[in-house]
Amino acid sequence: YAPAGAFMQAFHAATSQQLQQQALSMRHLGEIAWGLAQLQDSDAAQLMGELLEAAAHIMAASQSASSPAEIGADSSGISSSSSAALSCAGMADLVWAVAKLQIHPGKTWMAAYEAASQQLLRSFSPHELAQVVWAFARLPYQPSEAWRGIFLEAVQVRQLDVRELVVLLQVAAAAACTASACTVAGWLLLMVVVELGWL
C-alpha cells in the first residue's frame, strides 16, 4: 500500500516541523526513516537529509555526554542519558534506511555514526546487528578495526547460535559485491567457523 501523494506531502511537512522543534528522539528518527525506505518514497531525499542532520546533533550530544569527565563510576563507559538518547533500534533502523534508499550521507556523518553506534553495539539485538552489517556493506562503508572488535564482542555477548551467525553472514554477502561487503562477510564467516569449532 502506498499512501496518496497529498498525504505524504502533509507527512513530510509535519515531520519537518517536528524536526525544527527538536521534538524527535533517535528512536523516532529511525522509525520515520524506516517507513520512508519501506515505502520507497521517491521524494524522501530532502526529509532524509533533515533526519540525518537531526541524528548528527543527537550523536554529537551523546559523545559529549559520554566524555570521561561525565562518565563517573559507570564501568561501561556510557552515561545512561547518552545511551537512552541514542537507542539501538533507532540507530539500526536509520542506517538501514540510508542504505536502502541509496543515500550517501558522507564520510563525516558515517564516522559520527560509527562512533555513536560503538557505544551501544554490545546491546544491539541480532536483528539490529544484521541491519547495521547490511547497511555498511551496501553503502559501502568500512568500519574501523576498533568497531569490528566491539562487533565481535557484541556477537559473543548476545551468544548467537550458528543459525543466527549464518543469517548475519548471508546478509553481508548478499548486500553488495564490493570490497567492503567481502570484508564484512569475511569476519562473519570467521565467527561461524570459530563457533562450529573448525578453527
MODA-V773326 format. One line per field, one symbol per residue. phi: phi as a letter, one per 40 degrees, with the letter a starting at -180 (. if undefined). psi: psi as a letter, one per 20 degrees, with the letter a starting at -180 (. if undefined). A space follows every 50 residues. Layout:
phi->???
psi->???
This chain:
phi->.bccdccccccdcccdcccccfcbccccdccccdcccccfccbcdccccc cccccccccccccccbcdcbcgccccgbccccccccgdcccccccccdcc cfcbcgcccccccdcccccbdcbccdccccccccccccccaccccccccc dcccccccfccddcccccccdccccacbcccccccccccdccccccgcb
psi->poqqhhghghggggghghghjljprhggggggggghghiloikigghhgh ghgghhgggghhgghjqhhihcjoiijpqhghhhhgoggggghghghghg jlpniqhgghhhgggghhhjhiiqrgghghgggggghhgqporrhgghgh gggggggilqrhghhhggghgghigqmrhgghgghghghghggghiki.
